[in-house]
Amino acid sequence: MSGKWTPGPWHCHRNPDFWEFGSDEHGQLGDVCASAFSTEGWAPVNAEEVMEANARLISASPELFDALKDLVEETADMLTWGCEPDVIRNARAALAKAKGEGA
């Protein structure tokens, strides 16, 4: 993985109060909390489910980054017609955002 972040793999687990994510080598990296309300009309949501989903997504991020980077590189090599489809452009933008180079 290229970037200024803790190398993966990361994992997540539930402690008594909230979800945590971290790595075997570096220990706990952070805690995951959730709002009790969604942004869609302020309907109540299950905060526990939101915390777990966020923790799982965060803990998968090093592998997701590497997989997307590899996919973009492999796919870009196969493009021979000289244009970049939106899906590749969007993937490149997501990778840049993860590295702090995008919005």
Secondary structure, DSSP 8 states (H G I E B T S, - for coil): --SSS--S-EEEEE-SSSEEEEETTTEEEEEE---SB-SSTT-B--HHHHHHHHHHHHHHHHHHHHHHHHHHHHHHHH--SS---HHHHHHHHHHHHHTTS--
